[in-house]
Amino acid sequence: MRIDPHVHCRDGRESYKETIAHVLRLCDQQGVTIIFDMPNTDPPLLTARDAELRLKLVPEGGRSRYRVYLGATADVAQLRKAVSAVANSENIIGLKLYAGCSVGSLAVVAEEDQLLVYRTLADAGYTGVLAVHCEKESLCVNAFDPKQPSTHSLARPPAAEIQAIADQIRFAEAAGFQGALHICHVSTAAGLDVINSARGKLKITCGVTPHHLLWSAVQAKGAEGLLYKINPPLRDPVDVIALRKALKDGDVDWIETDHAPHPISEKLYPPYASGYPSLCLYRTLVEELLPCWGLSGDRIRDVTDKAIRRVFDERKLHYDT
């Protein structure tokens, strides 16, 4: 069995971009059994009721393959209800915090609000997964020029990821957070160092995407550079090599595709959307490239299934064939 714990199925008002039904068909092609859908949909997923309505979009027979996150906000009442929803629904897999703006309206930018999230979750006794998109807004700059797509890497520099990771660790420790802090789609070697320095001090994991393992900022400099616009951006080749080594050595916990489709018109023209349909890369990565990079069969099973099961609630990961 293989799990992709980070996909964007869109649907709702963005069904023209992607749908749950299509993602599950794509999973059949790519050898993925279960997916975890993200809450930065339109409208966003914040409550148990939102999740219930979302589940109605899952095609018949697909519910045992589909899990969803609820978004975390700085609203204490919303957070407490979300904690209860995670505890009481087998399809709600965890909470997602956007520590910086990305695609969609879910973002908790102010440091005091981020700390409030951790304190609220700690006070509520939350022991599940809080997955975090780490890009510190104050370190992002208005440098993106669509005529030079590689400037996206300047607009969202490595420091924005690295400092955001350090912030989340600091807030989790200060609040006495007892859940599992998952750093989504780490893209920098220095970010990995910060994560590894916190292992043993709190429950912390990180994932890496196919696109950050396969490509570097070099792709963004080409004629099709806008197609490679992603949050966080593609990085220097040295970071790509570091991520591959970390995946092999056990310093990255699992692969997550961050599958995020947009129409070509939204990639090449305003709004110049960030995201790539990386689930399409999954089988080639796992079955052809990972063995070439020296990952053993046991290690591949770990980064595609077993490590995810160790961190998330195993009772929610049953699959009815």
C-alpha positions in Angstrom: 0.0 0.0 0.0 1.1 3.5 -0.7 -0.2 6.8 0.8 0.1 10.3 -0.6 -0.4 12.5 2.5 -0.5 15.8 0.6 -2.8 16.5 -2.4 -5.0 19.4 -3.5 -8.1 17.9 -5.0 -9.7 21.4 -5.6 -13.4 20.6 -6.4 -15.9 23.1 -5.0 -15.6 26.4 -6.9 -12.3 25.1 -8.4 -13.6 21.9 -9.9 -12.4 23.1 -13.3 -8.8 22.7 -11.9 -9.2 19.2 -10.4 -11.6 16.9 -8.7 -11.5 14.2 -6.1 -12.8 11.7 -8.6 -10.1 12.4 -11.1 -7.3 12.3 -8.4 -8.5 8.9 -7.4 -8.4 7.7 -11.0 -4.9 9.2 -11.2 -4.0 7.3 -8.1 -4.9 4.1 -9.8 -2.4 4.9 -12.6 0.3 5.9 -10.1 0.0 3.1 -7.6 -1.3 5.2 -4.7 -4.0 3.7 -2.4 -4.9 6.5 0.0 -4.7 10.3 -0.2 -4.9 13.1 2.3 -6.6 16.2 0.8 -5.7 19.8 1.9 -8.1 22.4 3.2 -7.2 25.5 1.2 -10.1 24.8 -1.1 -12.7 27.4 -2.2 -14.5 27.5 0.1 -11.9 26.5 2.7 -12.5 23.5 5.0 -12.7 24.6 8.6 -15.4 22.6 10.4 -16.8 19.1 10.7 -19.7 20.3 8.5 -17.3 21.4 5.8 -15.7 18.0 5.9 -19.1 16.2 5.7 -20.0 18.2 2.6 -16.6 17.5 1.1 -17.1 13.7 1.6 -20.2 13.9 -0.5 -18.0 14.7 -3.5 -16.0 11.4 -3.1 -17.2 8.9 -5.7 -18.9 5.7 -4.6 -16.5 3.2 -3.2 -13.8 5.9 -2.7 -14.3 6.9 0.9 -11.8 4.4 2.3 -9.2 5.9 0.1 -9.9 9.6 1.0 -8.9 11.6 4.1 -9.0 15.3 4.6 -7.4 18.0 6.8 -9.2 20.9 8.4 -7.5 24.3 8.3 -6.2 26.0 11.4 -7.0 29.6 12.0 -6.3 32.1 14.8 -10.0 31.7 16.0 -9.9 29.8 19.3 -13.4 28.5 19.0 -12.8 27.2 15.4 -9.6 25.4 16.6 -11.3 23.8 19.5 -14.1 22.5 17.3 -11.6 21.3 14.7 -9.8 19.3 17.4 -13.1 17.7 18.3 -13.8 17.0 14.6 -10.4 15.2 14.2 -11.1 13.1 17.2 -14.6 12.1 16.1 -14.3 11.5 12.3 -12.4 8.7 10.7 -12.0 10.7 7.5 -10.5 13.9 9.1 -6.8 13.1 9.4 -5.4 16.2 11.0 -5.0 20.0 11.0 -3.1 22.2 8.5 -1.6 25.6 9.3 -0.4 28.0 6.6 2.3 30.0 8.3 2.4 32.4 5.4 0.3 33.1 2.4 0.2 30.6 -0.5 -2.7 29.5 -2.7 -6.1 30.2 -1.2 -7.3 32.3 1.7 -6.0 30.2 4.6 -3.0 31.9 6.2 -2.0 32.7 9.8 0.7 35.3 9.3 1.3 37.1 12.6 3.7 35.3 15.0 1.4 36.0 18.0 -1.4 34.3 16.1 0.8 31.3 15.2 1.7 30.9 18.9 -2.0 31.2 19.8 -2.7 28.2 17.5 -0.1 26.0 19.4 -1.3 27.2 22.8 -4.9 26.5 21.9 -4.1 23.0 20.6 -2.1 22.3 23.7 -4.8 23.5 26.0 -7.3 21.3 24.1 -5.1 18.3 24.6 -4.6 17.8 20.8 -2.2 14.9 20.1 -2.8 14.6 16.4 -0.8 15.9 13.4 -0.4 19.7 12.7 1.0 20.0 9.2 2.5 23.3 8.5 3.3 25.2 5.3 6.5 27.1 6.3 7.2 30.4 4.5 7.7 33.4 6.7 5.7 36.3 5.2 7.9 39.1 6.5 10.9 37.5 4.7 9.1 37.3 1.3 9.6 40.2 -1.0 7.9 41.7 -4.1 10.5 40.5 -6.6 8.5 38.2 -8.9 8.6 39.2 -12.6 6.6 36.8 -14.9 9.0 37.7 -17.7 11.7 36.2 -15.6 10.0 33.3 -13.8 13.2 32.4 -11.8 12.6 35.6 -9.8 10.0 33.6 -7.9 12.9 32.0 -6.0 14.0 35.6 -5.0 10.5 36.5 -3.9 10.2 33.5 -1.6 13.9 33.0 -0.6 15.3 30.1 1.4 15.4 32.2 4.5 11.6 32.5 4.5 11.3 28.7 4.8 14.2 28.2 7.2 13.0 30.9 9.7 9.4 29.8 9.5 10.5 26.2 10.4 12.5 27.6 13.4 9.4 29.7 14.4 7.1 26.7 14.4 9.5 24.6 16.5 9.9 27.5 19.0 6.2 28.0 19.3 5.5 24.3 19.7 8.0 24.1 22.5 6.8 27.2 24.2 3.2 26.1 24.2 3.9 22.6 25.3 2.4 21.2 22.1 1.9 17.4 22.5 0.9 16.6 18.9 3.1 15.8 15.9 4.5 18.8 14.1 4.9 18.0 10.4 6.8 20.4 8.2 5.4 20.1 4.7 7.4 20.0 1.4 10.8 21.0 2.9 12.9 22.4 0.1 16.3 23.5 1.6 19.2 21.7 3.1 19.3 24.3 5.9 15.6 23.8 6.6 16.4 20.1 7.1 19.2 21.0 9.5 16.7 23.0 11.7 14.3 20.1 11.6 16.9 17.5 12.6 18.1 19.7 15.4 14.6 19.5 17.0 14.2 15.7 16.7 14.1 14.2 20.2 12.8 17.5 21.7 9.3 17.2 20.2 7.5 15.0 17.7 8.6 16.4 14.4 8.5 15.1 10.8 9.0 16.4 7.3 8.1 15.5 3.8 9.6 16.1 0.4 7.9 16.4 -3.0 8.8 14.8 -6.3 9.3 18.3 -7.9 11.8 19.3 -5.2 13.7 16.0 -5.6 13.7 16.1 -9.4 14.2 19.7 -10.4 16.1 22.8 -9.4 15.7 26.5 -10.1 17.4 25.9 -13.4 14.1 24.7 -14.8 12.5 28.1 -13.8 15.0 29.9 -16.0 13.9 28.1 -19.2 11.2 29.0 -21.7 8.6 27.1 -19.7 9.7 28.6 -16.4 6.2 29.7 -15.4 5.1 26.1 -15.4 7.6 25.4 -12.6 6.3 28.1 -10.3 5.7 26.4 -7.0 5.4 27.3 -3.3 8.0 26.9 -1.9 10.1 27.5 -5.1 12.5 25.2 -6.7 15.9 25.6 -5.1 19.6 25.4 -6.0 20.9 22.1 -7.3 22.9 21.6 -4.0 19.6 21.6 -2.1 18.2 19.0 -4.5 21.1 16.7 -3.9 20.8 17.3 -0.1 17.1 16.3 -0.2 17.8 13.1 -2.1 20.5 12.1 0.4 18.3 13.0 3.3 15.5 10.8 1.9 17.9 7.9 1.6 19.5 8.5 5.1 16.2 8.8 7.0 16.3 12.6 7.6 13.2 13.0 5.5 10.2 11.0 6.8 8.1 10.6 3.6 7.2 11.6 0.1 4.2 13.8 -0.4 3.4 15.0 -3.9 1.7 18.4 -3.1 -0.3 17.6 -6.3 -1.6 21.1 -7.2 -3.1 21.4 -10.7 -4.0 24.7 -12.4 -5.1 25.4 -15.9 -2.2 26.4 -18.2 -3.9 29.7 -18.7 -3.6 30.4 -15.0 0.1 29.4 -15.0 1.2 31.4 -18.1 -1.0 34.4 -17.5 -2.4 36.2 -14.4 -2.6 35.1 -11.7 0.6 33.1 -12.6 -0.6 30.4 -10.1 1.9 28.4 -8.1 1.6 24.6 -8.1 2.3 21.5 -10.2 0.4 18.2 -10.8 3.1 16.2 -9.1 1.1 13.1 -8.5 1.7 12.4 -12.2 5.4 11.9 -11.3 4.8 9.5 -8.4 5.3 6.0 -10.0 8.4 7.0 -12.0 9.9 8.5 -8.8 9.1 5.6 -6.5 9.7 2.7 -8.8 12.5 3.9 -11.1 14.4 6.8 -9.5 14.5 5.9 -5.8 16.2 2.6 -6.4 18.7 4.3 -8.7 19.4 6.8 -5.8 20.3 3.9 -3.5 17.1 3.6 -1.5 16.4 0.0 -0.4 13.1 -1.7 -0.8 12.5 -1.3 2.9 13.3 2.3 2.8 11.0 2.9 -0.1 8.2 1.2 1.8 8.9 3.4 4.7 8.7 6.7 2.9 5.6 5.7 0.9 3.6 4.1 3.7 5.1 2.9 7.0 6.4 6.2 8.3 3.1 7.9 7.6 1.3 5.1 9.5 3.6 5.6 12.5 2.7 9.3 12.8 -1.0 9.4 11.9 -3.8 7.5 13.6 -3.4 4.0 12.3 -7.1 3.4 13.0 -8.0 5.9 10.3 -5.8 4.3 7.6 -7.8 1.2 7.0 -8.6 0.4 3.4 -11.5 -1.6 2.1 -10.6 -3.3 -1.1 
